[in-house]
């Protein structure tokens, strides 16, 4: 076209040779093309951003707001100047076949890259939009987006190769097949992460917001992100632990979601009672123990059963060990059970018991097993502390002793 040869005529009039005039004309046309493309890019970018911002402001959906935040309009605006360059370059480089092919390939590759950027920005906007929805807020959306983008990038890279080397798909597939082992080795972690992400999602093993514990990696806190390669956990000391996604299906971890979804959080703790402080209760002591309101009805009922049994079987009670008797540990165990039953922080509809564990060299473990109504960590600790404060203060009233090591006793003295 003559419009692209005006500089050539000027340089010829200045007595430049044909080759020099052609190259100078090409240089001038390229400079003008770049300048016009930059102006078009600037104009379209402003127009697209303004239009999308207006649309986002007028619509009720927040999806277009996320499109604005992820600069989708900016990437879209680059397409029109790029198409202008793609159509104009063959005309400018008509006499330079080699350069025409080189620039054409470069523009095609850039169009592919730009298309991938646009797609990525749209998917990022979709990800941000879905994360604010309660239905999807705990799903590993990052993993799905990353898998889709990996597939798209594979197609993009394949297209690069086809364009750069003017090869066909059959040759490329044959080449990939020959180096597939190397490809799997390079992308091993990505492939394992992809498999793990699918398994985690399908089996509902972990959700964003779950409290998990994984001792191997020192993780103990809430899951804040699940992507293709890693799972991020914000620990309770505000540090962040990164766990390989594949480890969730290859290693053991604890998910506390079941506890949080249940009606109570378990309290399972024991105190150690000195074995030599356990004894039978003398009949004259019962009146004092009856003054303890949680034990009054129990002692009356239990002592009546014991007296009936001893009388019917002609038990000689001149020796206290004969027949059936109440013990201070038995009364204490019943007292703790009744106290926990009356505690407002305990869920009475779930398991509740006070039991003996296997005696040890440090004493008799007396375990309290129950569930608090409040599952919040801070409130749960307060409820448990309140119960055990009372239990430890009550031990002396039953003439029992809590085990302390001799070393601690010496230090206290």
Secondary structure in CASP SS format (residue, H / E / C, confidence):
PFRMAT SS
TARGET T0000
AUTHOR 0000-0000-0000
METHOD secondary structure of the structure
MODEL  1
X C 1.00
X H 1.00
X H 1.00
X H 1.00
X C 1.00
X H 1.00
X H 1.00
X H 1.00
X H 1.00
X H 1.00
X H 1.00
X H 1.00
X H 1.00
X C 1.00
X C 1.00
X C 1.00
X C 1.00
X H 1.00
X H 1.00
X H 1.00
X H 1.00
X H 1.00
X H 1.00
X H 1.00
X H 1.00
X H 1.00
X H 1.00
X H 1.00
X H 1.00
X H 1.00
X H 1.00
X H 1.00
X H 1.00
X H 1.00
X H 1.00
X H 1.00
X H 1.00
X H 1.00
X H 1.00
X H 1.00
X H 1.00
X H 1.00
X H 1.00
X H 1.00
X H 1.00
X H 1.00
X H 1.00
X H 1.00
X H 1.00
X H 1.00
X H 1.00
X H 1.00
X H 1.00
X H 1.00
X H 1.00
X H 1.00
X H 1.00
X H 1.00
X C 1.00
X C 1.00
X C 1.00
X C 1.00
X H 1.00
X H 1.00
X H 1.00
X H 1.00
X H 1.00
X H 1.00
X H 1.00
X C 1.00
X C 1.00
X H 1.00
X H 1.00
X H 1.00
X H 1.00
X H 1.00
X H 1.00
X H 1.00
X H 1.00
X H 1.00
X H 1.00
X H 1.00
X H 1.00
X H 1.00
X H 1.00
X H 1.00
X H 1.00
X H 1.00
X H 1.00
X H 1.00
X H 1.00
X H 1.00
X C 1.00
X C 1.00
X C 1.00
X C 1.00
X H 1.00
X H 1.00
X H 1.00
X H 1.00
X H 1.00
X H 1.00
X H 1.00
X H 1.00
X H 1.00
X H 1.00
X H 1.00
X H 1.00
X H 1.00
X H 1.00
X H 1.00
X H 1.00
X H 1.00
X H 1.00
X H 1.00
X H 1.00
X H 1.00
X H 1.00
X H 1.00
X H 1.00
X H 1.00
X H 1.00
X H 1.00
X H 1.00
X H 1.00
X H 1.00
X H 1.00
X H 1.00
X H 1.00
X H 1.00
X H 1.00
X C 1.00
X C 1.00
X C 1.00
X C 1.00
X C 1.00
X C 1.00
X C 1.00
X C 1.00
X C 1.00
X H 1.00
X H 1.00
X H 1.00
X H 1.00
X H 1.00
X H 1.00
X H 1.00
X H 1.00
X H 1.00
X H 1.00
X H 1.00
X H 1.00
X H 1.00
X H 1.00
X H 1.00
X H 1.00
X H 1.00
X H 1.00
X H 1.00
X H 1.00
X H 1.00
X H 1.00
X H 1.00
X H 1.00
X H 1.00
X C 1.00
X C 1.00
X C 1.00
X H 1.00
X H 1.00
X H 1.00
X H 1.00
X H 1.00
X H 1.00
X H 1.00
X H 1.00
X H 1.00
X H 1.00
X C 1.00
X H 1.00
X H 1.00
X H 1.00
X H 1.00
X H 1.00
X H 1.00
X H 1.00
X C 1.00
X H 1.00
X H 1.00
X H 1.00
X H 1.00
X H 1.00
X H 1.00
X H 1.00
X H 1.00
X H 1.00
X H 1.00
X H 1.00
X H 1.00
X H 1.00
X H 1.00
X H 1.00
X C 1.00
X C 1.00
X C 1.00
X C 1.00
X C 1.00
X C 1.00
X C 1.00
X C 1.00
X E 1.00
X E 1.00
X E 1.00
X E 1.00
X H 1.00
X H 1.00
X H 1.00
X C 1.00
X E 1.00
X E 1.00
X E 1.00
X E 1.00
X E 1.00
X E 1.00
X E 1.00
X E 1.00
X C 1.00
X C 1.00
X C 1.00
X E 1.00
X E 1.00
X E 1.00
X E 1.00
X E 1.00
X E 1.00
X C 1.00
X C 1.00
X C 1.00
X C 1.00
X E 1.00
X E 1.00
X E 1.00
X E 1.00
X E 1.00
X C 1.00
X C 1.00
X H 1.00
X H 1.00
X H 1.00
X H 1.00
X C 1.00
X C 1.00
X C 1.00
X E 1.00
X E 1.00
X C 1.00
X H 1.00
X H 1.00
X H 1.00
X H 1.00
X H 1.00
X C 1.00
X C 1.00
X C 1.00
X E 1.00
X E 1.00
X E 1.00
X E 1.00
X E 1.00
X E 1.00
X E 1.00
X E 1.00
X E 1.00
X C 1.00
X H 1.00
X H 1.00
X H 1.00
X C 1.00
X C 1.00
X E 1.00
X C 1.00
X C 1.00
X H 1.00
X H 1.00
X H 1.00
X H 1.00
X H 1.00
X H 1.00
X H 1.00
X H 1.00
X C 1.00
X C 1.00
X C 1.00
X C 1.00
X C 1.00
X H 1.00
X H 1.00
X H 1.00
X H 1.00
X H 1.00
X H 1.00
X H 1.00
X H 1.00
X H 1.00
X H 1.00
X H 1.00
X H 1.00
X H 1.00
X H 1.00
X H 1.00
X H 1.00
X H 1.00
X C 1.00
X C 1.00
X C 1.00
X C 1.00
X C 1.00
X C 1.00
X C 1.00
X C 1.00
X C 1.00
X C 1.00
X C 1.00
X C 1.00
X C 1.00
X C 1.00
X E 1.00
X H 1.00
X H 1.00
X H 1.00
X H 1.00
X H 1.00
X H 1.00
X H 1.00
X H 1.00
X H 1.00
X H 1.00
X H 1.00
X H 1.00
X H 1.00
X H 1.00
X H 1.00
X C 1.00
X C 1.00
X C 1.00
X E 1.00
X C 1.00
X C 1.00
X C 1.00
X C 1.00
X C 1.00
X C 1.00
X E 1.00
X E 1.00
X E 1.00
X E 1.00
X C 1.00
X C 1.00
X C 1.00
X E 1.00
X C 1.00
X C 1.00
X E 1.00
X E 1.00
X E 1.00
X E 1.00
X E 1.00
X E 1.00
X E 1.00
X E 1.00
X E 1.00
X E 1.00
X C 1.00
X C 1.00
X C 1.00
X C 1.00
X H 1.00
X H 1.00
X H 1.00
X H 1.00
X H 1.00
X H 1.00
X H 1.00
X H 1.00
X H 1.00
X H 1.00
X H 1.00
X H 1.00
X H 1.00
X H 1.00
X H 1.00
X H 1.00
X H 1.00
X H 1.00
X H 1.00
X H 1.00
X H 1.00
X H 1.00
X C 1.00
X C 1.00
X C 1.00
X E 1.00
X C 1.00
X C 1.00
X C 1.00
X H 1.00
X H 1.00
X H 1.00
X H 1.00
X H 1.00
X H 1.00
X H 1.00
X C 1.00
END
